[in-house]
């Protein structure tokens, strides 16, 4: 396959679709946050049980869809890829449980502020894997995005939500959440490129996450609240979390990361801050501050700077593919290698 830097890609159909899908994911997560706030806020729903139900439901739905639409040979995982699926499942479990733990030890305001670390970890993971290499303009765009997200989140936090020494635990848990999410999005393209369907990848990954959540069930110290609520809003929240958040969003993010890079996908997630504030104002009558509008503009400007910046020849499409799952061919002494092999060797130095 010919190597190609993602930043040098023309705005072809796949790239446009990737941006549209990533934006639609932000709408899904915004709706999920509003539903969760209305349906679960103050009702004491057990977070571990809710995470287990969401993981089992998502895995089951994706497996059914995979059986109906994916060739049978893809449903059986190859032995050499089992460790990658296990790693993805652990990343998903870290993503979900890290966020739950952070909310347990701190407030939602502090957690919202700390979540701006997600694109940072995604960028570091992608850069460490040799998939992305950032120009100065891209780094500047990321910094503008992060400053805008911090402004929005910090303005929305209560006065008691200042980040201080009492929130070191939340910082650690949000790091686990951010690393899990960033790694999950970054690792999917390698399995996509060896022929697995996004449905199969996410189905088995959520299955591993469900097993991890089930292991935590006997630990009574982690539980609080009821297992379910007898309201239609609770049912709607569960369905939304399984069908749209679990099944649709993570499949879409994995597909988009293959085309525009995992860091871009994570930067788009900062739009949730803007959309949540705006939706809260429209649907819940929440107060909106001028600083939040300024922060929203900074996020949008930063994303534009990042996505429009010329990319160094560092995000090599072939490097993100089977090269992560199979050993790189080594050139023999005095033997000329292909241009693609030379590029892969250069990118890993």
C-alpha positions as CSV (number, residue, x, y, z in Angstrom):
1,X,0.0,0.0,0.0
2,X,1.3,3.5,-0.8
3,X,2.1,5.5,2.3
4,X,0.2,8.7,2.8
5,X,0.1,11.3,5.6
6,X,-3.4,11.9,6.9
7,X,-2.8,15.7,7.0
8,X,-2.0,15.7,3.3
9,X,-5.3,14.0,2.3
10,X,-7.7,15.9,0.1
11,X,-11.1,16.4,1.5
12,X,-12.3,13.2,-0.2
13,X,-15.6,11.5,0.6
14,X,-14.2,9.3,3.4
15,X,-12.6,12.2,5.2
16,X,-15.8,14.3,5.0
17,X,-17.8,11.3,6.3
18,X,-15.3,10.9,9.1
19,X,-15.8,14.5,10.3
20,X,-19.6,14.2,10.0
21,X,-19.6,10.9,12.0
22,X,-17.4,12.3,14.7
23,X,-19.6,15.4,15.1
24,X,-22.7,13.1,15.2
25,X,-21.0,11.2,18.0
26,X,-20.8,14.5,20.0
27,X,-24.6,14.9,19.6
28,X,-25.1,11.4,20.9
29,X,-22.9,12.0,23.9
30,X,-24.6,15.3,24.6
31,X,-28.1,13.7,24.5
32,X,-26.7,10.9,26.8
33,X,-25.5,13.5,29.4
34,X,-28.8,15.2,29.4
35,X,-30.8,12.0,29.8
36,X,-28.4,10.8,32.5
37,X,-28.8,14.1,34.4
38,X,-32.6,14.0,34.2
39,X,-33.1,10.2,34.7
40,X,-30.3,9.2,37.0
41,X,-29.3,12.4,38.8
42,X,-30.1,12.1,42.5
43,X,-31.8,8.7,42.1
44,X,-28.9,6.6,43.3
45,X,-28.5,4.1,40.5
46,X,-25.6,1.6,41.1
47,X,-22.9,2.7,38.6
48,X,-21.1,-0.7,38.4
49,X,-24.4,-2.5,37.6
50,X,-25.3,0.2,35.1
51,X,-21.9,-0.2,33.4
52,X,-22.3,-4.0,33.3
53,X,-25.8,-3.7,31.8
54,X,-24.5,-1.2,29.2
55,X,-21.5,-3.4,28.3
56,X,-23.6,-6.7,28.1
57,X,-26.3,-5.0,26.1
58,X,-23.9,-3.3,23.7
59,X,-21.9,-6.5,23.1
60,X,-25.1,-8.5,22.5
61,X,-26.5,-6.0,20.1
62,X,-23.3,-5.8,18.1
63,X,-22.9,-9.6,18.0
64,X,-26.4,-10.0,16.6
65,X,-25.7,-7.4,13.9
66,X,-22.4,-9.1,13.2
67,X,-24.0,-12.5,12.8
68,X,-26.5,-11.0,10.3
69,X,-24.2,-8.8,8.3
70,X,-20.6,-10.1,8.6
71,X,-19.1,-13.2,6.9
72,X,-18.9,-16.1,9.3
73,X,-15.2,-16.5,9.1
74,X,-14.8,-13.0,10.6
75,X,-16.7,-14.0,13.7
76,X,-14.0,-16.4,14.8
77,X,-11.0,-14.5,16.2
78,X,-7.5,-15.6,15.2
79,X,-5.3,-16.7,18.0
80,X,-2.6,-14.1,17.2
81,X,-5.2,-11.3,17.6
82,X,-6.6,-12.4,21.0
83,X,-4.3,-10.2,22.9
84,X,-5.3,-7.2,20.9
85,X,-9.0,-7.8,21.6
86,X,-8.2,-8.4,25.3
87,X,-6.3,-5.1,25.4
88,X,-9.2,-3.2,23.7
89,X,-11.6,-4.7,26.3
90,X,-9.4,-3.6,29.1
91,X,-9.2,-0.1,27.6
92,X,-13.0,0.1,27.4
93,X,-13.3,-1.1,31.0
94,X,-10.8,1.5,32.1
95,X,-12.7,4.2,30.1
96,X,-16.0,3.4,31.8
97,X,-14.9,2.5,35.3
98,X,-12.3,5.3,35.5
99,X,-15.0,7.9,34.9
100,X,-17.3,6.2,37.4
101,X,-14.6,6.2,40.1
102,X,-13.7,9.8,39.4
103,X,-17.3,10.9,39.9
104,X,-17.3,8.9,43.2
105,X,-14.4,10.8,44.8
106,X,-15.1,14.2,43.3
107,X,-17.7,16.4,41.7
108,X,-18.9,16.5,38.1
109,X,-17.4,20.0,37.7
110,X,-13.9,18.9,38.6
111,X,-14.2,15.8,36.4
112,X,-15.4,17.9,33.4
113,X,-12.3,20.1,33.8
114,X,-9.9,17.1,34.0
115,X,-11.5,15.4,31.0
116,X,-9.7,17.9,28.7
117,X,-6.8,15.5,29.1
118,X,-8.4,13.0,26.7
119,X,-6.9,14.5,23.4
120,X,-3.5,14.9,25.1
121,X,-3.3,11.2,26.0
122,X,-4.7,10.2,22.6
123,X,-2.0,12.3,20.9
124,X,0.7,10.8,23.1
125,X,-0.5,7.3,22.4
126,X,-0.8,7.8,18.7
127,X,2.6,9.5,18.6
128,X,4.2,6.7,20.6
129,X,2.7,4.1,18.2
130,X,4.3,6.0,15.3
131,X,0.9,6.8,13.8
132,X,1.0,10.6,14.1
133,X,3.6,13.3,14.1
134,X,2.5,16.8,14.8
135,X,3.5,20.1,13.2
136,X,3.8,23.3,15.3
137,X,0.5,24.5,13.9
138,X,-1.3,21.3,15.0
139,X,0.2,21.6,18.5
140,X,-1.0,25.2,18.6
141,X,-4.5,24.2,17.5
142,X,-4.6,21.5,20.2
143,X,-3.5,24.1,22.8
144,X,-6.3,26.5,21.7
145,X,-8.9,23.7,21.9
146,X,-7.8,22.7,25.4
147,X,-7.8,26.3,26.6
148,X,-11.4,26.7,25.3
149,X,-12.5,23.4,26.9
150,X,-11.0,24.5,30.2
151,X,-12.8,27.8,30.1
152,X,-16.2,26.1,29.4
153,X,-15.7,23.5,32.1
154,X,-14.3,25.8,34.7
155,X,-17.0,28.3,34.3
156,X,-19.7,25.6,34.6
157,X,-18.2,24.3,37.9
158,X,-19.4,25.5,41.3
159,X,-17.2,27.5,43.5
160,X,-16.6,24.4,45.6
161,X,-15.3,22.5,42.5
162,X,-11.9,24.1,42.5
163,X,-9.2,21.6,41.7
164,X,-7.0,21.2,44.8
165,X,-5.2,18.6,46.8
166,X,-8.4,16.8,47.7
167,X,-9.0,15.9,44.1
168,X,-5.8,13.9,43.4
169,X,-7.8,10.7,43.3
170,X,-10.1,12.2,40.7
171,X,-7.1,13.2,38.7
172,X,-5.7,9.6,38.7
173,X,-9.1,8.1,37.8
174,X,-9.7,10.6,35.0
175,X,-6.2,9.7,33.7
176,X,-7.3,6.1,33.6
177,X,-10.5,7.0,31.8
178,X,-8.6,9.2,29.3
179,X,-5.9,6.7,28.6
180,X,-8.5,4.0,28.2
181,X,-10.6,6.0,25.7
182,X,-7.6,7.3,23.8
183,X,-6.0,3.9,23.5
184,X,-9.4,2.3,22.5
185,X,-9.8,4.7,19.6
186,X,-6.1,4.5,18.6
187,X,-5.9,0.7,18.6
188,X,-9.0,-0.1,16.5
189,X,-7.6,0.8,13.0
190,X,-5.0,-2.0,13.2
191,X,-7.7,-4.7,13.5
192,X,-9.9,-3.0,10.9
193,X,-7.0,-3.2,8.4
194,X,-6.5,-7.0,8.9
195,X,-10.1,-7.6,7.9
196,X,-12.2,-7.5,11.1
197,X,-15.5,-5.7,10.9
198,X,-16.1,-2.8,13.3
199,X,-19.1,-4.7,14.6
200,X,-16.9,-7.7,15.6
201,X,-14.2,-5.5,17.1
202,X,-16.5,-3.6,19.4
203,X,-18.7,-6.6,20.2
204,X,-15.8,-8.6,21.6
205,X,-14.2,-5.6,23.3
206,X,-17.4,-4.8,25.1
207,X,-17.7,-8.4,26.1
208,X,-14.3,-8.3,27.8
209,X,-15.3,-5.1,29.5
210,X,-18.5,-6.8,30.7
211,X,-16.5,-9.6,32.2
212,X,-14.3,-7.1,34.1
213,X,-17.4,-5.3,35.4
214,X,-18.9,-8.7,36.5
215,X,-15.7,-9.5,38.4
216,X,-16.3,-6.3,40.4
217,X,-19.9,-7.2,41.4
218,X,-19.0,-9.1,44.5
219,X,-17.1,-6.1,45.9
220,X,-19.7,-4.5,48.0
221,X,-17.6,-1.4,48.8
222,X,-18.0,-0.3,45.2
223,X,-21.8,-0.4,45.1
224,X,-24.2,2.3,45.9
225,X,-27.9,2.8,44.9
226,X,-30.5,0.7,43.2
227,X,-29.9,-1.6,40.2
228,X,-32.7,0.1,38.2
229,X,-35.5,2.7,38.3
230,X,-39.1,2.0,37.3
231,X,-39.4,5.0,35.0
232,X,-39.6,5.4,31.3
233,X,-36.7,7.9,31.4
234,X,-34.5,5.3,33.0
235,X,-35.4,2.8,30.2
236,X,-34.8,5.4,27.6
237,X,-31.3,6.2,29.1
238,X,-30.4,2.5,29.1
239,X,-31.5,2.1,25.4
240,X,-29.7,5.2,24.4
241,X,-26.5,4.1,26.2
242,X,-26.6,0.7,24.5
243,X,-27.7,1.5,21.0
244,X,-26.2,5.0,20.4
245,X,-23.4,5.5,22.9
246,X,-22.1,1.9,22.9
247,X,-23.0,0.4,19.5
248,X,-23.0,3.4,17.3
249,X,-20.5,5.9,18.8
250,X,-17.5,3.6,19.4
251,X,-17.9,1.9,16.0
252,X,-18.0,5.4,14.3
253,X,-15.0,6.7,16.2
254,X,-12.9,3.7,15.3
255,X,-13.8,4.0,11.6
256,X,-13.1,7.8,11.7
257,X,-9.8,7.3,13.6
258,X,-8.5,5.2,10.7
259,X,-9.1,8.1,8.3
260,X,-8.4,11.3,10.2
261,X,-6.3,10.1,13.2
262,X,-7.3,9.4,16.8
263,X,-6.1,12.8,18.1
264,X,-8.6,14.6,15.7
265,X,-11.4,12.3,17.0
266,X,-10.5,13.2,20.6
267,X,-10.3,16.9,19.9
268,X,-13.8,16.8,18.4
269,X,-15.0,15.3,21.7
270,X,-14.2,18.7,23.3
271,X,-17.3,20.0,21.4
272,X,-19.4,18.1,24.0
273,X,-18.7,21.0,26.4
274,X,-20.3,23.5,24.0
275,X,-23.2,21.3,23.0
276,X,-23.9,20.3,26.6
277,X,-24.0,23.9,27.8
278,X,-26.2,24.9,24.9
279,X,-28.6,22.0,25.3
280,X,-28.8,22.5,29.0
281,X,-29.8,26.1,28.3
282,X,-32.5,25.2,25.8
283,X,-33.9,22.0,27.4
284,X,-33.2,22.4,31.1
285,X,-33.2,26.2,31.5
286,X,-29.6,26.2,32.8
287,X,-27.7,29.4,33.0
288,X,-25.2,30.2,30.3
289,X,-22.1,32.4,30.9
290,X,-20.4,34.7,28.5
291,X,-17.1,32.9,29.3
292,X,-18.6,29.7,28.1
293,X,-19.4,31.2,24.7
294,X,-15.8,32.5,24.5
295,X,-14.5,29.0,25.4
296,X,-16.8,27.4,22.7
297,X,-15.4,29.7,20.1
298,X,-11.8,28.8,21.1
299,X,-12.6,25.1,20.8
300,X,-14.0,25.6,17.3
301,X,-11.1,27.8,16.2
302,X,-8.6,25.2,17.7
303,X,-10.2,22.3,15.8
304,X,-10.1,24.3,12.5
305,X,-6.4,25.1,13.1
306,X,-5.6,21.5,13.9
307,X,-7.5,19.9,11.0
308,X,-6.3,22.5,8.4
309,X,-2.7,22.3,9.4
310,X,-0.2,20.6,7.0
311,X,0.9,17.4,8.5
312,X,4.5,16.1,8.7
313,X,5.1,12.8,7.0
314,X,4.5,11.0,10.3
315,X,1.0,9.6,10.2
316,X,1.7,6.8,7.9
317,X,-1.4,5.0,6.8
318,X,0.3,1.6,6.4
319,X,2.0,2.0,9.8
320,X,-1.4,2.0,11.5
321,X,-2.4,-1.2,9.8
322,X,-1.0,-4.7,9.9
323,X,2.4,-3.4,11.0
324,X,1.1,-3.3,14.6
325,X,-0.1,-6.9,14.4
326,X,2.7,-8.6,12.4
327,X,6.5,-8.3,12.5
328,X,8.0,-5.8,10.1
329,X,10.0,-7.5,7.4
330,X,13.7,-7.0,7.9
331,X,16.0,-6.2,5.0
332,X,18.9,-8.5,4.4
333,X,22.4,-7.1,4.1
334,X,23.0,-5.2,0.9
335,X,19.4,-5.7,-0.1
336,X,17.3,-2.8,-1.3
337,X,13.9,-2.5,0.5
338,X,10.7,-1.1,-0.9
339,X,9.9,2.6,-0.4
340,X,7.1,1.6,2.0
341,X,9.5,-0.4,4.2
342,X,12.0,2.5,4.2
343,X,9.3,4.9,5.4
344,X,8.2,2.5,8.1
345,X,11.7,2.2,9.4
346,X,12.2,5.9,9.4
347,X,9.0,6.5,11.3
348,X,9.9,4.2,14.1
349,X,13.3,5.8,14.8
